Structure formats: structure tokens, C-alpha cells
Amino acid sequence: MNRAQTLNSLPQTAGPVLYWMSRDQRVEDNWALLYAQDAAIEQQKGLVVVFCFQKSYLGATPQQESFMLEGLRQVRLKLKEYAIPFVLLDGNPVNVLPSFIEEIHAGLVVTDFNPLRISRKWREEVARCLTISVVEVDAHNVVPYFEASSKQEFAAYTFRPKINRLRQTFLTDFPILKKKPYEVSFEGVLEAYEKQTLQQLHQEKSLRTSSGELAAQQCLKTFIDIKIQQYAQRNDPNLDVCSGLSPYLHFGQISAQRVAWEVLHHPTPAEDFLEELIVRRELSDNYCYYNHDYDNPEGFPNWAKKTLKEHSEDTRAYVYSLDILENANTHDRLWNAAQMEMMKTGKMHGYMRMYWAKKILEWSESAEVAQSKANFLNDSYSLDGRDPNGYTGIAWSIGGVHDRAWGERAVFGKIRYMSLEGCKRKFNTEQYIQRANSL
């Protein structure tokens, strides 16, 4: 099974292996870490795991950073059980990683796959400035992005057959990580970073949601033991039947492949859940990888650009500033409740997120402004913000990405419309509003 891609054409040299952890922040079920360890064993060299902490990455908030750092604290402790050192470097990877690689005389760098522009740029620049091999491993997707498709897919129906053909090949159980088989000295270099690492990981935290691999595994267990049989009712936000795994998947604190494996082997496997976890989620990676305009209207399909332009001068009944939206002060109590839920809990129900984004289009001067506002709010308040799923979901809601043309109406043109009345027919909106207000 091929999950690795070489980012430069340089050879591995006789030195320790460095795993540059970024998107997949876990020890268990991590193909990139397993690849790095196999390479270290083959060369009879040491292995060190490094994470570069870039403060306010893509606008990350203290709450999001605390969630991530608590998870990394657990990663460090878990790696210690395997006698694998963990180092947290402070700053842009392009600035801090090459000098550390040189200090430990690394012979190979293994890193995670991430389709977002800034992450790709960092990996490319690091690979370009080094004199050793840099290998990227897709440990985030069940089917590696480059095996799934070589182009941007039009919609789920074009992507699904490709994924389903490969699902059985790639959807397997994981080998076990080994204790470090070789005693390796880094000549005191790592000790110099220990204090910095501990200071960053043990800063004051105020978490609304439990973080880390153990919390993610417990969340999966709860879903499988209690919620999975009611998953067909997931579009009712008043029912607690969704998995709740999105923040853990975003930070890579649990493997999507592990989740899929456990769900697949449940007595009543939920194919609807596997469709969302594998096909829809990996379609988002495909969109963000092959379309660099994933967060602006240039990424919309041509039919959507055309219809939005034709209706750009339509009268809006309401036009709300970012400040009004951010503070949940619109005339729409259901929308306000969704925004409040996200601000107070770091999460928003998936069905409500679609309604939330489409109303931002309805209340904005243009699709470009609407998309910018939605991305900002989602990235700022949602624990799973700054993620391909978020950018793609908003592009679907506002710009018809992976969707088709619908009946034409004011402002939306042929973009799919969602209404308050439609929500009322699907679930008890007043119950949802009251719950959000009582948080």
C-alpha cells in the first residue's frame, strides 16, 4: 500500500530519522510515524518526533491552541513510553526546522500530508532547503489523496466510485508501533529543547472539550456503543446522535481509518456514516489540494459564478456586518442560536452549519464577502476550523461546489436555498434555540 510521496529527489543519508508531525497529532494508528520508525530501524538509527508550534496559525484562537497543546502533551507522554523523544519547536517551520535537522544530523525527514496552501508551502520550502530526503505520508485519509484521484473531482458521485474501488485495499487494521530498538545519542542536543517543550505544553489551559487521543478514543466508543444505531436521525440537531469526532479528526488525535475500521466491524455498520467520514471528508481534501482557490469565489464552478454574478445587484432584505453576525444579533433567532452554539462550545451541528452559511450569503453584499465572513467565523470559533472540511462546506453552501444548479431565486440565483420554514419542518427549532440560549 503506497501512502508516501517524496518531496525532493535527494537520498536518505546515514543519520537519525526525524518525523515532522503536523496534521496528524497522535501516536497510535499513525502511518507517518510507522513509516518513520521503519526507516529508522532499517538504518539502525534513532527516531525523534518534532512539532513546530506556529502561534495563531491561520488565525487560531487561544481555545483552539489549548485544545491542540493538550493533545500534544499527551503525545509527548505516549512517545516516552516508546522511548521516542518529542521536541516542540516554536515558530514557522521554514525558520526553525532546518537548523534543528542540521543540529541532530538527521538523515531523513518524514512529514504529514495537508492540502492547505500554507502547509504545502512550508513543506515545499523545507524540502527545497535541505540536502536530505523529505517524504510526505498521507496518514489523514483512508485512501491516500494521490491514489484516490489525480484531479479535482466534480462531485461526490464522480469521486465515490474511485474511493470504493480502493477502500478494501486501504481500509485495514494497523501494525503496532515498536519500542525504540536502538540506543542513540543526540549528543545532548535534545536536552537543550526540553525546557522549551515543557513550558509550551504546560501553559495554563481552559478547555470546554476534553482533548487528546484518550478523549478521542472515548468519543468513538460512545458513538459506537450508544449513538450509531440512531445515526439515520443525524439531521435533527436536538438529538445527540452525531459522532462528535470532528475536532479530534481535525487535529489528527484519532485516525479516520481507525474510526472507519471500528464502525465497519460493528454489528450494524453505518454506511451513511462511512460515506461522510470517507467519501465526503476526503472529497474536501481533494478540492483543497487541486483547487488553490478553495477559500474564495474563484474556486466556484462556472455555473455558480455566472448565477451569482447575475444576481449580484439583487436587493437584500437584510445586510449584516461581521460584528453583528459575530455577536449573534440578527433578526433570525435560529441563526443566532447556531452562532451561539459555535461560540460557546466550539462546535456547530452539521445541518445547522449549512443553514448558517447560506443565510450569511443571503445577508451579505456579495458571495465574496459572504464566504470571507463565514470562513472567518468558522475558523475563529469552531474547534475544527481552518480545515478542508470547513472551507469546502462553506464553498458548497455559498458557491455550489460539489452541488448542482437548483431553481432560480433572488440573491441565490441557482445556488441551493435553505429556509427557516424548511428547518421547522425537519426538527423542533424552538427546542434548539432554547438549548443554545441556555448554554
C-alpha positions as CSV (number, residue, x, y, z in Angstrom):
1,M,0.0,0.0,0.0
2,N,1.6,3.3,-1.1
3,R,1.0,6.2,1.2
4,A,4.3,8.0,0.7
5,Q,5.4,10.6,-1.8
6,T,9.0,12.0,-2.0
7,L,9.1,15.9,-1.9
8,N,12.6,16.2,-3.3
9,S,14.9,13.9,-5.3
10,L,17.6,13.6,-2.6
11,P,18.7,10.4,-0.9
12,Q,18.4,9.3,2.7
13,T,21.7,9.7,4.5
14,A,23.3,7.9,7.5
15,G,21.6,9.8,10.3
16,P,18.6,9.6,12.6
17,V,15.1,9.9,11.2
18,L,13.0,13.0,12.1
19,Y,9.3,12.8,11.9
20,W,7.9,16.3,11.5
21,M,4.5,15.9,13.0
22,S,1.9,18.5,11.9
23,R,-1.6,17.4,10.8
24,D,-1.7,14.0,12.5
25,Q,-1.1,14.7,16.2
26,R,-1.2,11.2,17.6
27,V,1.0,8.2,18.4
28,E,-1.5,5.3,17.8
29,D,-2.6,4.4,14.2
30,N,-0.2,6.9,12.5
31,W,1.1,5.7,9.2
32,A,3.6,8.6,9.0
33,L,5.1,7.7,12.4
34,L,5.1,4.0,11.5
35,Y,6.9,4.8,8.2
36,A,9.5,6.9,10.1
37,Q,10.1,4.2,12.6
38,D,10.5,1.5,9.9
39,A,13.1,3.8,8.1
40,A,15.0,4.3,11.4
41,I,15.0,0.5,12.1
42,E,16.2,-0.3,8.6
43,Q,19.1,2.2,9.0
44,Q,19.7,1.2,12.7
45,K,19.4,4.9,13.6
46,G,17.4,6.9,16.1
47,L,14.0,8.5,15.7
48,V,12.8,11.9,17.0
49,V,9.4,13.5,16.6
50,V,9.2,17.3,16.2
51,F,6.2,19.6,16.1
52,C,6.5,23.2,15.0
53,F,4.2,25.4,17.0
54,Q,3.2,28.4,14.9
55,K,1.2,30.7,17.2
56,S,-2.1,32.0,15.7
57,Y,-1.7,29.6,12.7
58,L,-4.4,30.7,10.2
59,G,-5.9,32.8,12.9
60,A,-6.1,30.0,15.5
61,T,-7.6,31.3,18.8
62,P,-6.3,30.5,22.4
63,Q,-9.1,28.0,22.8
64,Q,-8.1,26.1,19.7
65,E,-4.4,26.3,20.6
66,S,-5.1,25.0,24.1
67,F,-7.0,22.0,22.6
68,M,-4.1,21.3,20.4
69,L,-1.4,21.7,23.0
70,E,-3.2,19.5,25.5
71,G,-3.3,16.8,22.8
72,L,0.5,17.3,22.1
73,R,1.2,17.0,25.8
74,Q,-0.4,13.5,25.7
75,V,1.6,12.7,22.5
76,R,4.8,13.5,24.3
77,L,3.9,11.3,27.3
78,K,2.8,8.4,25.0
79,L,6.0,8.7,22.9
80,K,8.0,8.5,26.1
81,E,6.5,5.0,26.7
82,Y,8.1,4.0,23.4
83,A,11.4,5.7,24.2
84,I,10.9,8.2,21.3
85,P,11.9,11.8,22.1
86,F,9.4,14.6,21.3
87,V,10.5,18.2,20.7
88,L,8.3,21.3,20.3
89,L,9.9,24.0,18.2
90,D,8.5,27.5,18.5
91,G,7.9,29.3,15.2
92,N,7.5,29.0,11.4
93,P,8.8,25.6,10.3
94,V,10.8,27.1,7.5
95,N,12.7,29.2,10.0
96,V,13.2,26.7,12.9
97,L,13.2,23.2,11.4
98,P,16.2,23.2,9.1
99,S,18.6,24.3,11.8
100,F,17.3,21.6,14.2
101,I,17.7,19.0,11.4
102,E,21.3,20.1,11.0
103,E,21.9,20.0,14.7
104,I,20.9,16.4,15.1
105,H,22.5,15.4,11.7
106,A,19.2,13.8,10.5
107,G,19.4,11.5,7.5
108,L,15.7,11.6,6.6
109,V,12.6,13.7,7.2
110,V,9.1,12.2,7.2
111,T,6.1,14.5,7.4
112,D,2.3,14.6,7.2
113,F,0.1,15.5,4.2
114,N,-2.0,18.6,4.4
115,P,-3.7,20.1,1.3
116,L,-4.0,23.7,2.6
117,R,-1.8,26.3,0.8
118,I,0.3,27.5,3.7
119,S,1.1,23.9,4.9
120,R,2.1,22.9,1.4
121,K,4.3,25.9,1.0
122,W,6.1,25.1,4.3
123,R,6.7,21.5,3.2
124,E,8.0,22.6,-0.2
125,E,10.3,25.2,1.2
126,V,11.8,22.9,3.9
127,A,12.3,20.2,1.3
128,R,14.0,22.7,-1.0
129,C,16.5,23.9,1.5
130,L,17.6,20.6,2.9
131,T,20.2,18.2,1.5
132,I,18.4,15.0,2.6
133,S,15.3,13.2,1.5
134,V,11.9,14.6,2.7
135,V,9.0,12.1,2.4
136,E,5.3,13.0,2.8
137,V,2.9,10.4,4.2
138,D,-0.8,10.7,3.9
139,A,-1.8,9.4,7.3
140,H,-5.0,11.5,7.4
141,N,-7.1,9.9,4.7
142,V,-8.3,6.3,4.4
143,V,-7.4,6.3,0.7
144,P,-4.3,8.5,0.1
145,Y,-5.2,11.6,-1.9
146,F,-2.8,10.8,-4.8
147,E,-4.2,7.3,-5.1
148,A,-7.8,8.4,-4.9
149,S,-7.7,10.9,-7.8
150,S,-5.3,12.9,-9.9
151,K,-7.6,15.8,-10.5
152,Q,-10.3,17.9,-8.8
153,E,-13.5,15.9,-8.7
154,F,-16.7,17.5,-9.8
155,A,-18.9,16.0,-7.1
156,A,-19.3,13.1,-4.7
157,Y,-20.8,10.9,-7.5
158,T,-17.6,11.2,-9.5
159,F,-15.4,10.6,-6.5
160,R,-17.3,7.8,-4.8
161,P,-16.6,5.0,-7.3
162,K,-12.8,5.8,-7.2
163,I,-12.8,5.6,-3.4
164,N,-15.0,2.5,-3.2
165,R,-12.7,0.7,-5.7
166,L,-9.7,1.3,-3.3
167,R,-11.5,1.2,0.1
168,Q,-11.0,-2.5,0.7
169,T,-7.3,-2.2,-0.2
170,F,-6.5,0.7,2.2
171,L,-9.1,0.2,4.9
172,T,-7.1,-2.2,7.1
173,D,-6.1,-2.6,10.7
174,F,-2.7,-1.0,11.8
175,P,0.6,-2.6,12.7
176,I,1.9,-1.9,16.2
177,L,4.4,0.8,16.9
178,K,7.6,-0.7,18.4
179,K,9.7,0.3,21.3
180,K,12.9,2.1,20.1
181,P,15.2,-0.8,19.2
182,Y,18.5,1.2,19.2
183,E,20.1,3.3,21.8
184,V,21.0,6.5,20.0
185,S,22.8,9.6,21.4
186,F,21.9,13.0,20.1
187,E,25.0,14.4,22.0
188,G,22.9,16.5,24.4
189,V,21.1,18.5,21.6
190,L,17.6,17.4,22.7
191,E,18.2,18.3,26.3
192,A,18.5,22.0,25.3
193,Y,15.0,21.9,23.8
194,E,13.4,20.0,26.7
195,K,12.7,23.1,28.8
196,Q,11.1,25.0,25.9
197,T,9.0,22.0,25.1
198,L,7.7,21.6,28.6
199,Q,7.0,25.3,29.0
200,Q,4.8,25.3,25.9
201,L,2.9,22.1,26.7
202,H,2.2,23.0,30.3
203,Q,0.8,26.5,29.9
204,E,-2.5,27.4,31.5
205,K,-5.4,25.8,29.7
206,S,-9.2,26.3,29.9
207,L,-10.8,23.6,27.8
208,R,-14.5,23.2,27.2
209,T,-13.9,19.9,25.4
210,S,-11.6,17.1,26.5
211,S,-8.6,16.8,24.2
212,G,-6.1,14.2,23.1
213,E,-6.0,10.6,21.9
214,L,-7.7,9.2,25.0
215,A,-10.6,11.6,24.7
216,A,-10.9,10.9,21.0
217,Q,-11.0,7.1,21.6
218,Q,-13.6,7.5,24.3
219,C,-15.7,9.7,21.9
220,L,-15.5,6.9,19.3
221,K,-16.5,4.3,21.9
222,T,-19.5,6.3,23.0
223,F,-20.6,6.8,19.3
224,I,-20.3,3.1,18.6
225,D,-21.8,1.8,21.8
226,I,-24.7,4.3,22.1
227,K,-25.3,6.5,19.1
228,I,-24.6,4.6,15.9
229,Q,-28.0,2.9,15.7
230,Q,-29.7,6.2,15.6
231,Y,-27.4,7.8,13.1
232,A,-30.1,8.0,10.5
233,Q,-31.7,10.8,12.5
234,R,-28.5,12.9,12.5
235,N,-30.1,15.9,10.7
236,D,-32.1,16.7,13.9
237,P,-29.8,18.9,16.0
238,N,-31.9,18.2,19.0
239,L,-30.8,14.6,19.0
240,D,-27.3,13.8,20.2
241,V,-26.6,11.1,17.7
242,C,-23.7,12.6,15.7
243,S,-20.2,11.2,16.4
244,G,-18.7,14.3,17.9
245,L,-15.4,13.3,16.4
246,S,-14.8,16.3,14.1
247,P,-12.4,18.2,16.4
248,Y,-10.4,15.1,17.1
249,L,-10.2,14.3,13.4
250,H,-9.2,17.8,12.6
251,F,-6.2,17.8,14.9
252,G,-5.4,14.2,13.9
253,Q,-5.9,13.0,17.5
254,I,-7.6,9.9,16.1
255,S,-7.2,8.2,12.8
256,A,-10.2,8.3,10.4
257,Q,-9.1,4.9,9.3
258,R,-9.3,3.6,12.8
259,V,-12.8,5.1,13.1
260,A,-13.9,3.6,9.8
261,W,-12.4,0.2,10.8
262,E,-14.2,0.1,14.1
263,V,-17.5,1.2,12.5
264,L,-17.2,-1.3,9.7
265,H,-16.8,-4.1,12.2
266,H,-19.8,-3.0,14.3
267,P,-22.7,-5.5,14.2
268,T,-24.8,-2.8,12.4
269,P,-22.2,-0.8,10.4
270,A,-23.5,2.7,9.5
271,E,-22.8,3.1,5.8
272,D,-24.2,6.6,5.9
273,F,-21.5,7.5,8.4
274,L,-18.8,5.8,6.4
275,E,-20.0,7.8,3.3
276,E,-19.5,11.1,5.3
277,L,-16.2,10.0,7.0
278,I,-14.5,8.7,3.9
279,V,-16.1,9.9,0.7
280,R,-17.3,13.4,1.7
281,R,-14.4,14.1,4.0
282,E,-11.7,13.0,1.5
283,L,-13.6,14.9,-1.3
284,S,-12.8,18.0,0.8
285,D,-9.1,17.2,0.7
286,N,-9.3,16.6,-3.0
287,Y,-11.0,20.0,-3.5
288,C,-8.5,21.9,-1.4
289,Y,-5.5,20.1,-2.9
290,Y,-6.4,20.6,-6.6
291,N,-8.0,24.0,-6.3
292,H,-5.9,26.7,-4.7
293,D,-8.9,29.0,-4.6
294,Y,-10.7,26.8,-2.1
295,D,-11.4,29.8,0.2
296,N,-12.6,32.4,-2.4
297,P,-15.2,32.5,-5.2
298,E,-12.6,31.8,-7.9
299,G,-12.9,28.2,-6.8
300,F,-16.6,28.0,-7.5
301,P,-17.8,26.1,-10.6
302,N,-18.5,28.3,-13.6
303,W,-22.3,27.9,-13.4
304,A,-22.3,29.2,-9.8
305,K,-20.0,32.1,-10.7
306,K,-22.4,33.0,-13.5
307,T,-25.6,32.8,-11.5
308,L,-24.2,34.7,-8.5
309,K,-22.9,37.5,-10.8
310,E,-26.4,37.7,-12.5
311,H,-28.0,38.3,-9.0
312,S,-25.2,40.4,-7.5
313,E,-27.4,43.5,-7.7
314,D,-30.5,41.9,-6.2
315,T,-32.0,43.7,-3.2
316,R,-31.1,42.1,0.1
317,A,-33.8,42.3,2.8
318,Y,-31.0,42.4,5.4
319,V,-27.3,43.2,5.2
320,Y,-25.4,42.4,8.3
321,S,-21.9,43.4,9.3
322,L,-19.3,40.9,10.5
323,D,-19.7,42.4,14.0
324,I,-23.5,41.8,14.1
325,L,-23.0,38.2,12.8
326,E,-20.2,37.5,15.2
327,N,-22.3,38.6,18.2
328,A,-25.4,36.7,17.0
329,N,-27.5,39.8,16.8
330,T,-29.5,39.1,13.6
331,H,-33.3,39.0,13.3
332,D,-33.2,35.2,12.8
333,R,-33.3,33.5,16.2
334,L,-32.4,30.1,14.7
335,W,-29.3,31.5,13.1
336,N,-28.4,33.3,16.3
337,A,-28.7,30.1,18.2
338,A,-26.3,28.3,15.7
339,Q,-23.7,31.1,16.0
340,M,-24.1,31.0,19.8
341,E,-23.6,27.2,19.9
342,M,-20.4,27.6,18.0
343,M,-19.1,30.4,20.1
344,K,-19.9,28.7,23.4
345,T,-19.0,25.1,22.6
346,G,-16.5,25.3,19.8
347,K,-18.9,23.1,17.7
348,M,-22.0,23.5,15.5
349,H,-24.3,20.8,14.3
350,G,-23.6,19.9,10.7
351,Y,-27.1,20.5,9.4
352,M,-27.1,23.9,11.1
353,R,-23.8,24.8,9.6
354,M,-25.3,24.6,6.2
355,Y,-28.2,26.8,7.1
356,W,-25.8,29.2,8.9
357,A,-23.6,29.6,5.9
358,K,-26.4,30.0,3.4
359,K,-28.0,32.8,5.5
360,I,-24.7,34.6,5.5
361,L,-24.9,34.6,1.7
362,E,-28.4,35.9,1.9
363,W,-27.4,38.8,4.2
364,S,-24.1,39.8,2.5
365,E,-23.3,42.3,-0.2
366,S,-21.8,39.6,-2.4
367,A,-20.8,36.0,-2.4
368,E,-17.1,37.0,-1.9
369,V,-18.0,38.9,1.3
370,A,-20.2,36.1,2.5
371,Q,-17.5,33.5,2.0
372,S,-15.0,35.6,3.7
373,K,-17.2,36.2,6.7
374,A,-18.2,32.6,7.0
375,N,-14.6,31.4,6.8
376,F,-13.5,33.9,9.5
377,L,-16.3,32.9,11.9
378,N,-15.8,29.2,11.4
379,D,-12.0,29.4,11.7
380,S,-12.3,31.6,14.8
381,Y,-14.8,29.8,16.8
382,S,-15.0,26.2,15.7
383,L,-12.5,23.7,17.1
384,D,-12.5,22.1,13.7
385,G,-12.0,25.4,11.8
386,R,-9.0,26.0,9.5
387,D,-9.8,22.6,7.9
388,P,-10.5,21.4,4.3
389,N,-14.0,20.2,5.5
390,G,-14.8,23.7,6.7
391,Y,-13.6,25.5,3.6
392,T,-15.3,23.0,1.3
393,G,-18.6,23.0,3.2
394,I,-18.8,26.8,3.1
395,A,-17.9,26.7,-0.7
396,W,-20.7,24.2,-1.1
397,S,-23.2,26.4,0.8
398,I,-22.3,29.7,-0.9
399,G,-20.8,28.7,-4.2
400,G,-22.3,25.4,-5.3
401,V,-19.1,23.4,-5.1
402,H,-19.9,19.7,-5.5
403,D,-23.5,20.6,-5.9
404,R,-25.8,21.3,-8.9
405,A,-28.0,24.2,-10.1
406,W,-31.4,24.4,-8.4
407,G,-34.5,26.6,-9.0
408,E,-33.6,30.2,-9.5
409,R,-34.5,32.8,-6.9
410,A,-33.3,36.3,-5.8
411,V,-29.8,36.7,-4.4
412,F,-29.0,33.0,-4.5
413,G,-29.6,32.6,-8.2
414,K,-29.4,28.8,-8.8
415,I,-27.5,28.1,-5.6
416,R,-29.4,25.7,-3.3
417,Y,-31.6,27.5,-0.9
418,M,-32.4,26.7,2.8
419,S,-35.2,28.4,4.7
420,L,-36.3,28.8,8.3
421,E,-39.6,27.2,7.3
422,G,-37.8,24.2,5.9
423,C,-35.9,23.8,9.2
424,K,-39.1,23.9,11.1
425,R,-40.5,21.0,9.1
426,K,-37.4,18.9,9.9
427,F,-37.0,19.5,13.6
428,N,-38.2,21.5,16.6
429,T,-36.4,24.7,16.0
430,E,-37.7,26.3,19.2
431,Q,-36.2,23.5,21.3
432,Y,-32.8,24.0,19.6
433,I,-33.0,27.8,20.2
434,Q,-33.8,27.3,23.9
435,R,-30.9,24.9,24.3
436,A,-28.4,27.1,22.6
437,N,-29.5,30.1,24.7
438,S,-29.1,28.1,27.9
439,L,-25.5,27.0,27.2
